[in-house]
Amino acid sequence: MLLISVDSLRADHLSCYGYESATAPGVATSPNIDARLAGEGTLFEELISTTSWTVPAHMAMLSGQPDRVHGVLAPASRLPQGRRLLAESFQDAGWKTAGFFSGPNLHPYFGFGRGFDQYVDCTSMGVDAERFGPATNAERKELRAMEDASHHGNTGELVAGRFDEWLGGVDQNEPFFAFVHLWDVHYDYEPPAEFDVFDPDYAGDRAGDGIPNLMAKNVTDADAAHILALYDGEIRYTDHTISTLLDTLEAAGRLDDTLIVFTADHGEEFGEHGRYGHNKTLYDEVVHVPLVVRWPGHVAPNRRIAQQVSMVDLAPTLLELADLPADPAHWGHSFAGALLGPDEPAARPAPMELAIGRADPTKKRAPMEGLRTRDFKVVRERPGEKPVVFDLSSDPAEKKPLNVAHADERLELARTTWTAINALGATLSRETGSLPGELESELTNIGYLGGDE
């Protein structure tokens, strides 16, 4: 089994989801994903993430739990000892396991290395776990430099190479679980020249840096289109990286007997609601992510599933597909039966949360909570405030919040779900460190902490 997660990839910028660039019509952003995954597998039209930034979204993906339950909510949080992640089930069953991460937010400090025989650092600048609690000003400056460096350059080729090396040591008949995290779509947007093909007529000087500090009102139309084009170029480059991974499996004679799952942790905003980047809101541009499953002989080719599924459903689904025991700690529900059969998954609301900096509702930076179905979305900016409701059928862009009564059944469903998740989360242990003030400021500047608005 190969699980591929592309950081910051929104579903609606993939050509297999119907996207076409306004500045380069006819040029596909994801030709290899379109043909080799979606064309030969099943595409889910609506996978909803639990949040809009890397650490908690991946923790939900690998734990099968909403953010408040797994508890890794803030940049210094980490998964407490004894809490299990997906790879541990495969390792316990005797499978070979390996993880390849290319961004600092997947560092083993947070707990992501659990269950992997090898957890390989493919970042452009490795980050030492001990440096998350630096003691001196010099160490703090070095850590900030590492964080900044991770946003530059491309890492896809390194990831593909390390995966190739590892797979070469796996016996032909040995089951394996590999997790590949691809970081290049994440800002800064600096696609290699041969993939920077989506705005050939641009004559300005706007680069793909400084994204989390941008506001739409300060960006010209031409520059806004160019930023999108640079993002699309990174997608095209990452599509090439994924094709290389598939070539590696094919050369090893493992392509058609490997269950391949392609997804993302969160999306990206491009001014739809006034901002750029992520980790600021729970609009669909940051929580609607792709999901494609390829497994010849088991999963139907060229099939599309319209029913919404949640990020927390992924881990239980993969265990069932692998015929491994279910994990009783999983909050999510497996949709393996629908994937293997003709029916759609059962409808179930998708919970969302954005703990902006601190998970303490008494502080100004308090958790934003959300709930999404195919028809509507409910979002509460802060505890104690009245939630807003969007009718996704008539207002898919989420521009017109509805004025609904307190007893509205959509609000009741959201409150009931949030209460249940919070109650469960309150019973579980937490583990966190204290971020130094300078590091917290730097994480805010590069988009990992939300503001206090």
N, C-alpha and C positions, 0 to 999 in steps of 0.2 A: 504494500500500500504506500502511495506517495501522496502526502498532503502538502499542497502548495498554497502559501498565503502571500499575497502581494500587498504591501503596505500602502495605504492611502488611495486605493483604487475604487472609484465609484463605478457602479454597474453601467450607468448610462453613458459612459465614454468608451465602451467596447462596441466594436462593429457588430458582434453577434447579438448585442442587445439593441441594435437598430441605430447606433450612433453614426453620424456623418459630420465631418469637420466642415465648418462654414468657410474656412479659408483654404481648404484642400479637398473639395468634394470629390468623391470617388476613391480617395486614398484610405484604405482600411487601417484602423488603429491596431487591430488584433487578428491579422490574417491566419496565423498559425493556431491560435486559440479557436477561431471560428471553424477551421477545417478539421483540425486534429483532435480537438476536445469537444466543442459543441456539436460539430457535424457527426462525430462518432460516439456521442454520449448524450446525456440528459441535462438540459439547462433549466435552472430554477429562476423564474422571473422575479421573485421577491424573497431574497434572504435579507433579514433585518438584523443588523448588529445590535449589541447591547449598549454601545456608547460610541463616541467619536474620537477616541485616541487609542494609541497602540497597546499599552500595557494591559488595561482591563479588558479590552476587546479580545486580545489573544488569550488572556486567562479564561474568559468565558468560553472561547472556542475549544480550549483544551481541558477545561474542567466540567463543562456541561452545566454551569451554574451562573445565575445572574450576578452582576457586579457586587451588589450588596451582600450576596451569599459567599462568593469566593473572597471578598474583602480586600482585594488589591485595587484600591481606589485612587490613591494619591501617588505622586512620583517616588516617594520613599517607602511605600508599602511593599511587603513581600508576602508570599504564600507561607502560612505557618507550617512548621514541621508536622508531618502526619497527614496533611491534606494531599490528595492524589490528583495527578494529571493523566491524560489519555495514554501517553507513552508507557506509563507504568503497567497498564493492563497488558499491553503487547509484550513488554519485557518479561512480566510474570508468566506469560504463556510460552516463553521460549523463543520469541521472534527476535531477530536482529533489529536493533533500533539505532537511529542516528538523527540528529537535528543539525541544521545549518542556518545560522542567523546572521543577518547582514546589517542590522541596525541596533544601536545601543539599548533600546527599550525592550529587547528580547534577551538581555543579559541574564545569566544564571543567578545573579543577585536576587532577582524577583521570584525565582523558583522554577523558571522555565526548563532547566536542565534535567528535571526529575524524569527518570524512566529511560533516559537515553544512554546507550553504551558509549556513544561519543556525542558531544554537543559542541559543534565546531564554530569558532568565531570567524566570520567572514566580513566583519565590518571594515570600513576603510581606515578606522583608527580604533583599535581595541580599547575597551574601558575596563580597568581593574575594579573588581567588585569592592575592594576595600576603600576605593576612592569615593564611594558614595557617602562616606562620612569623614571627609578630609579634616585634618587638624590644624593645618597652617595655611596662610594666605597663598603661599607658593603652590601648594597642592590644589587649592581651590582654582587658581588660575589655570593650572595644567588640566584639570578636569573640564573646565569651561572650554578650553581649546580642543579637547577631545570631542566634546559634544558638538562644537561648531564644525570640526573636521568631518564628522559623520554625515553632514548634510551636503558635502561636496563630492564630486567624482562619481564613478559607477562601480558597482560591486557584483553585477550579474555574472560576469565572466568568471570571477573568483568562485562564486557559489557553484556554478555549473562544473567547474574544474574539481572542486573538492567533492562534490557529489559523485562525479565520475570515478575519482580515486577510491572513494569508499565502496561504491557498488562493485568495483572490480574485485573486492575482497569478500563479497557475499556469494556463497555457493548457489549454483543455478536453481536448486530445488529448495533453498532455505527461505522461509517467509521473512519478510522485513516490513518495518514501519519506518518511513523516512518523512521528516518534516522539513520543508524548505521555505525559508522566509526571505522574500525579495524586497529590497528597500528602495530601489532606484526611482520608483514613481513618487515616493515621498519628496517634498521640497527639500533642497533647492532643485529646480527643474533645469537640468543640464544634460540633455540627451546627446549621445555621440553624433557627430556630424551626419553620418549616413542615415540616421533615424530622425534628424531634425528637418522634416519634410512637410510640415503642416502649415507653414506661413511663408512661402517662398518670396512673396512680394513685400515683406515688412522692411521698412526703411528706418525704423526708430532705434533707440538704444536701450529699450527695456529688457533686462535680464530676468532670469527665473529665481532671483534671490529676494530676501526680505518679505516673503509671502505672508507669514502670520501677522505682520504689522500693517498690511495693506487694508484700506477701506475702499469700497467700490466708488464712492463719490470723488475720490482723488485719482482715479485711473481713467485715462482716455479710452475711447472705444477701440482704437487701434492697438493700444498697449494691452487692453483686456483680452482682445482676440489673440495677441501674440503670447500672452501667458498661457492661455488655453492650448495654443499650438505647441508650446514647450512641454506642457504636461502630456499632451497626446504623443509627443515624440518619445518621452520616457516610457509611455505605455507600449509604443511600437518596439522600443529596445527591449523591454521586459518580455514582450511577446516572443522576440527572438531568443531570449534566454530560456524561456519555457520550451521552445522548440528544441533547443540544445539538450535540455533534460530528457525530452522524449526520445531524441536521437540516441542518447546514452542507454536508455532502457531498451530501445530497439536493437542496438548493437550487442547488448548482453542477452538478447533473446527473451527479455522479460516484459516487453511493452504490453502485449495482449493478455498476459496473466496478472498484470498489476492493476489494482483498483487505484485510479487517479482522481483526486479531489482538488479542484481549483477554486480558490475563494480569496477574500480580502478581509482585513480587520475593520476598516472604516473607509469613508470616502473623503471628499474635499469640497470646500466651498469656493465658488468663483464669483462672489458678489451677488448671488441670488437673493440674499437677505442682508446685503450691505457689507459683508465681511469676506475675507479670504482665509484659507487654511482650514484647520479643524480644531477640535477640543474647545468649542465655544457654544455649540448648539446641538439640537437633536433633529434638525430638519432632514428630509430624505436624502439630500445631497451628501450628507455625511454618515447616514446609517443604512442606506440601501446599497448593498454590495453584491458582487456576482457569486454564483455557485454553479459549477458544472462538474458532473460526475461521469467518468468514462470507465467502463468495465465490459469489454466485449463478451457476449454470451450471457451476460447477467443484466446489464442496464441497456435499455433501448437506445439506439442511435437516433440523432436528430429529433429528439423529443423535447418538448417544453412543458414545464409544470407551472401553472399559474398561481396555485395556492401559496400563500405566505408561509415561510418557515423562519425560525429564529436561530441566531448563532448558538444558543444554548442547546439546540437540538442536534448539533453536528456530532459531538462526542458520542452520545448514546447511539446515533445512527451508525457511526463507523464501527463501534463494537459489535452491533448486531450484524452488519454486513460481513464482518470478519468471523462471525460465529463464536464470539467470545462472551463470557458472562457479563450481564449488565452491571453497572456500578450503582449501588443503591444511593450514592450521594448525588447522582445526577438529577438536577431539577428539570432539565429538558426532556423531551419525548422523542424517541426514535421515529423517523419517517422512512425507515428501510423498506417496510412492506409496500408503501406507495412507490418507492423508487424501483423496486423489483417487479411490481405488478402494474396493472393499467389504471389504478385509481389515484386520485389526488390525495395528498396528506389531509388529515383532519384539521379543520380550522382551529387556530389557537392564538390568542394575543401574544405579541412579542414585547417583553419588558425592556425598558431602556433606562439608563441613568448616566448622569455626568456629574461626578463629584469634583467640583472645580477647586482643585488645590487642597481642600480639607473636607473630611467627611463628617464635620461637626455642624449640625443644623443651627447651633447657637451663633456661629460665626457668619460674617457677611458672605463669604464664599461658601455657599451651602449647596447640597446636592440638587441638581435638576432631575426630575423624574418624568418618565414618559411611558406610554403604552400605545402600540400600533396594531391595527387590524388591516385587512385589505381595504376597508371602507372608511376608516377614520383613525385619527391620531389624537391622543390627549397628552398635553405637556404641562407640568407644573414647574415654574421657574425656580421656586424656593418653597420649602415647607411652610405651611400656613397661608400661602397665597392661593387664590382661586386658579384652578387649571384652565387652560384654553383648549378648545376642541377644533380640529380641522376636519372637514368633510373631504376625504381624498377622492371621492368620486366626482364631485363638482369643482373641487379646488386642489388638484394634485400638486400645484406649486406652493401650497400652504401660505397663501397671501391674505386670506380672509378668515380670521378666527371667528367662530360662532359665539353668539351670546346665548348660553344655555342655562337652564335652571340648575340649582344645586343638586336636585334629585334626578337629573338626567341619567338615563341608564348607562351611557358611555362614561360619565364621570364615576358612577357607582362601580362599574367594572374596573376602572383604573384604580380607584381608592382601595377596593378589595384586594387587587393584585399587589399593589405597593405595600399594603399592610401585611399581607402574608409573607412577602419577600423580606421586609424589614424585620418581622418577628423571627423568621428563620435565621437571618443574618445576625441578629442580636444574641443568639445562643452559641455562636461559633467564635473561636479564638481569632485574634488579630495579631499581626506582627508588623511593626513599622519602625523606621528610624526618624531622626530629626534632621531635615534638610538645613544646611547652613544658609544664612540669609542671602549670601552672594549667589549660591547655587540656585536658590528659589527664584531670584531675580532673573538669572540667565535662562532658566527653564521657561519662565514667563515670556521672555523676549523671543525665544525660538518656538513658542507655540504650545508647550506642554502643560502650561497652567493657564486657566482662564482669568479674565479680568474681574474686577469688583463691580462692574456696572450693575 
